[in-house]
Amino acid sequence: MSFPDYLARVTATLRTGDATEHSHRPALQALLEAAGLAALGRPPSVVNEPRRTRVGAPDFIVRLAGAPLGYAEHKDVGVPLDAETEQMRRYRDGLRNLLFTDGLTFVWFTDGAERDRVTLATRDGDGPTVRLVPADGGEAALADLLGAFFRFEAPAVSTARDLATRMAAATRLLRRAIADAFTGEAERGALHQQFDAFRDALLHDLTPERFADMYAQTLAYGLFSARAARPEAPGFSRESAAALIPRTNPFLRKLFNEVAGLDLDDRIAWLVDDLAVLLARTDLARILQDFGQRTRRTDAVVHFYETFLQAYNPVLREMRGVYYT
């Protein structure tokens, strides 16, 4: 889809008089698919999944060869993109490659920092006579921004603190998605069954809020433990992680097979996949070696958890006994 065609579709939708941000998503999806093909030479998968967005996922997840490449959030035309909303903070801090747009202005973030901002057109008027006025140089600038978005590769993580910070941000996003999905499903849904299993096996007074927290940490740290067990193994992913968890930790191995296998709820699987990509691009062998030498501790995988907790939730660091268990 060309930029003039995209603006024509947005204009037609606005002229109906009852357009919402949902009304503009098909046009944005077509634009992203065309831009991705131009940038990558092969079509990415650009998916809008309403079931996921209801639990706090961005509107679009962009994948290439099955792996998450980036995310896009579409606000209604004219919504200020500089508003420091709780949702914007969560997405910006927790996702590595993110696009915010109101359909006319596009803002690109990587690792929480704004990288570029382009206005494609401005709105003139309202109702049946509304016009979109192309901005000078807007098409070329947006083509550059979208090309950079699709070609972005997060730099490899090189320090324990950086890894802990990025894992913590993603885990907080995961905790929120789990809590929202739990609230929205039936009492015999998959998450409720897992809640019952956690409560029966671990904590009899477990609350849904604490379950979401423990579940998110189990998924995040289970991935970390799997990656640490075989840091040189190629093709690390959520699906391969369960087999890599050491047999010396049978509880985590069994639990991770149950909660992070092929049947993991799609409303949270996308975030676990994103964490797996982060860990796949981490030189974990070097990080753990440096961390173990610096802290003079023999089991760096276990003791890295304190560093992770400090970034994730410092208060929980004072209650870490139950989480170690």
C-alpha positions in Angstrom: 0.0 0.0 0.0 1.3 3.4 -0.9 1.2 6.4 1.4 -1.4 8.2 -0.8 -3.6 5.1 -0.7 -3.2 4.8 3.1 -4.2 8.5 3.6 -7.2 8.0 1.2 -8.4 5.1 3.3 -8.0 7.0 6.6 -9.9 10.0 5.0 -12.7 7.8 3.9 -13.0 6.3 7.3 -13.0 9.7 9.0 -15.7 11.0 6.7 -18.1 8.3 8.0 -18.5 10.4 11.1 -18.3 7.5 13.5 -14.7 6.4 13.2 -12.7 5.1 16.2 -9.2 3.9 16.6 -10.4 0.4 15.7 -11.8 1.6 12.4 -8.3 2.7 11.3 -6.5 -0.6 12.1 -7.1 -2.3 8.8 -5.4 0.6 6.9 -2.5 0.6 9.3 -2.1 -3.2 9.0 -1.9 -2.9 5.2 0.6 -0.1 5.5 2.8 -2.0 7.9 2.7 -5.1 5.7 3.8 -3.1 2.7 6.5 -1.3 4.5 7.8 -4.5 6.1 8.0 -6.2 2.7 9.9 -3.2 1.3 12.4 -3.1 4.2 13.0 -6.9 4.6 12.4 -8.3 1.2 9.9 -10.8 2.6 6.5 -10.2 4.1 6.4 -10.0 7.9 3.4 -11.2 9.9 1.4 -8.2 11.2 -1.3 -9.5 13.5 -4.1 -7.7 15.3 -5.5 -10.0 17.9 -8.4 -8.5 19.9 -8.2 -11.3 22.5 -4.7 -10.2 23.3 -5.4 -6.5 23.3 -8.1 -6.9 25.9 -5.4 -8.0 28.4 -2.9 -5.3 27.7 -1.1 -6.3 24.5 -0.3 -3.6 21.9 -2.7 -3.5 18.9 -0.3 -5.2 16.5 2.4 -7.8 16.9 4.9 -7.9 14.1 6.7 -11.2 13.6 9.4 -12.5 11.2 9.9 -16.2 10.8 7.8 -16.7 13.9 9.9 -14.5 16.2 8.6 -11.2 17.5 10.2 -8.3 15.7 8.2 -5.3 17.0 4.9 -3.9 18.2 2.5 -1.1 17.1 -0.1 0.7 19.1 -2.8 2.7 17.2 -4.6 5.5 19.0 -7.5 7.5 17.6 -6.7 10.3 15.2 -5.8 13.4 17.1 -5.0 11.6 20.5 -1.8 13.3 21.9 1.1 10.8 21.6 3.1 12.7 24.2 0.6 11.9 27.0 2.4 10.1 29.7 -0.3 7.4 30.3 0.2 4.3 32.4 -0.3 2.2 29.3 2.3 4.1 27.3 4.8 3.8 30.1 4.3 0.0 30.3 4.6 -0.6 26.6 7.6 1.8 26.2 9.5 0.4 29.1 8.7 -3.3 28.6 9.0 -3.7 24.8 12.2 -3.4 22.8 10.8 -2.1 19.5 7.6 -0.1 19.5 5.6 2.2 17.3 2.9 4.6 18.6 0.7 6.3 16.1 -2.6 8.2 15.8 -2.7 7.3 12.2 -1.1 10.5 11.1 2.0 11.0 13.4 4.3 8.0 14.1 6.6 7.8 17.1 9.3 5.0 17.2 10.7 3.8 20.6 13.5 1.3 21.2 14.4 0.2 24.7 12.2 2.9 26.2 13.8 5.8 24.3 12.3 7.8 21.5 14.3 7.3 18.3 12.3 9.1 15.7 9.0 11.0 15.1 7.3 11.7 11.8 4.0 13.4 10.8 2.7 12.1 7.6 -0.3 14.5 7.3 -2.4 16.9 9.3 -6.1 16.9 9.6 -8.2 19.8 8.2 -11.9 20.0 9.1 -14.3 17.4 10.3 -17.2 15.2 9.2 -17.9 14.6 5.5 -15.6 17.4 4.3 -12.5 16.4 6.4 -9.2 16.5 4.5 -5.8 15.2 5.3 -3.0 17.5 4.2 0.3 15.7 3.5 3.2 17.1 5.3 6.2 18.3 3.3 8.7 15.4 3.2 6.4 13.3 5.3 6.3 10.3 2.9 10.1 10.0 2.6 10.6 10.5 6.4 8.0 7.9 7.3 9.5 5.4 4.8 12.8 5.8 6.6 11.2 5.5 10.1 9.3 2.3 9.1 12.3 0.9 7.4 14.4 1.4 10.6 11.6 -0.1 12.7 11.5 -3.3 10.6 15.3 -3.6 10.4 15.9 -2.9 14.1 17.9 -5.5 16.0 18.2 -4.9 19.7 21.9 -4.8 20.7 23.1 -7.8 22.7 22.8 -7.4 26.4 26.3 -7.2 28.0 25.9 -6.7 31.7 24.0 -8.4 34.5 22.3 -5.1 35.6 21.1 -4.3 32.0 19.7 -7.8 31.6 18.0 -7.6 35.0 16.4 -4.3 34.1 15.1 -5.4 30.8 13.9 -8.7 32.2 12.1 -6.9 35.0 10.3 -4.5 32.7 9.1 -7.4 30.5 8.0 -9.4 33.6 6.0 -6.5 35.0 4.2 -6.3 31.6 3.7 -10.1 31.8 2.3 -9.9 35.4 -0.3 -7.3 34.2 -1.3 -9.5 31.2 -1.7 -12.6 33.5 -3.8 -10.6 36.0 -6.1 -9.2 33.3 -6.5 -12.5 31.6 -7.3 -14.3 34.9 -10.0 -11.7 35.7 -11.5 -12.0 32.2 -11.8 -15.8 31.9 -14.3 -18.3 33.3 -13.7 -20.0 36.6 -12.6 -23.3 34.9 -10.3 -21.5 32.5 -6.7 -22.5 32.0 -5.3 -19.8 34.3 -7.8 -20.6 37.0 -6.7 -24.2 36.9 -3.1 -23.2 37.2 -4.0 -20.9 40.1 -5.5 -23.9 41.9 -2.4 -25.9 41.2 -0.1 -23.2 42.5 -2.3 -22.8 45.6 -2.5 -26.5 46.3 1.2 -27.2 45.8 2.9 -24.0 47.1 0.8 -21.5 49.0 -2.6 -22.3 50.4 -3.4 -18.6 51.0 -2.5 -17.6 47.5 -4.4 -14.6 46.1 -5.0 -13.9 42.4 -2.7 -10.9 42.5 0.1 -12.9 44.1 -0.5 -15.7 41.6 0.0 -13.4 38.7 3.2 -12.2 40.2 4.6 -15.7 40.9 3.4 -17.0 37.6 5.1 -14.1 35.7 8.3 -14.6 37.7 8.3 -18.4 37.1 8.0 -17.9 33.4 10.7 -15.2 33.2 13.1 -17.0 35.5 12.3 -20.4 34.0 13.4 -19.0 30.6 16.5 -17.5 32.2 17.4 -20.8 33.9 16.9 -22.7 30.7 19.1 -20.3 28.7 21.8 -20.4 31.4 21.9 -24.2 31.4 22.9 -24.2 27.7 24.0 -20.6 26.8 25.7 -21.9 23.6 22.6 -23.7 22.3 21.4 -22.2 19.0 17.8 -21.3 18.3 16.7 -20.6 21.8 12.9 -20.1 22.1 10.0 -20.6 24.4 9.3 -24.0 22.9 12.9 -25.2 23.4 13.3 -23.8 26.9 11.6 -26.6 28.9 13.9 -29.2 27.6 17.0 -27.1 28.6 16.0 -26.7 32.3 18.4 -28.9 34.2 17.0 -32.2 35.5 18.5 -31.2 38.9 15.6 -28.9 39.2 12.7 -31.3 38.6 10.0 -29.0 40.1 10.8 -26.1 37.8 11.2 -28.4 34.8 7.8 -30.0 35.3 6.1 -26.7 36.1 7.7 -25.0 33.1 6.6 -27.8 30.8 3.1 -27.2 32.0 2.9 -23.5 31.9 5.2 -22.5 29.0 4.8 -25.3 26.5 3.1 -25.3 23.2 -0.3 -24.8 24.8 0.6 -21.6 26.7 -2.3 -19.2 26.7 -1.9 -16.9 23.6 -2.8 -13.8 25.7 0.5 -14.2 27.5 2.6 -16.3 25.1 3.6 -13.3 23.0 5.3 -11.7 26.0 7.1 -14.9 26.9 8.3 -15.1 23.3 9.6 -11.6 23.6 11.6 -12.5 26.7 13.0 -15.5 24.8 14.2 -13.3 22.0 15.9 -11.0 24.6 17.7 -14.0 26.2 18.6 -15.4 22.8 20.4 -12.2 22.1 22.3 -12.1 25.4 25.8 -13.4 25.9 24.7 -15.1 29.0 27.9 -17.2 29.5 29.9 -14.1 29.8 27.4 -12.3 32.0 27.2 -15.2 34.4 30.9 -15.6 34.5 31.5 -11.9 35.3 28.6 -11.9 37.8 30.0 -14.9 39.6 33.5 -13.4 39.8 32.2 -10.0 41.0 29.9 -11.4 43.6 32.1 -14.3 44.6 29.2 -16.7 44.5 29.4 -20.2 43.1 25.8 -20.4 41.7 25.4 -17.2 39.7 22.1 -18.4 38.3 20.5 -18.5 41.8 22.1 -15.3 43.0 21.4 -13.3 39.9 17.8 -13.5 41.1 18.5 -10.9 43.8 19.7 -8.5 41.0 16.6 -9.3 39.0 14.3 -8.7 42.1 16.0 -5.4 42.8 15.0 -4.2 39.3 11.6 -5.9 39.3 10.3 -5.0 42.7 12.7 -4.0 45.5 10.1 -4.7 48.2 9.9 -8.3 47.2 13.6 -8.6 47.8 12.9 -8.5 51.5 10.5 -11.4 51.1 12.7 -13.4 48.7 12.7 -16.6 50.7 9.4 -17.8 49.3 10.5 -16.8 45.8 13.8 -18.6 46.1 11.8 -21.7 47.0 
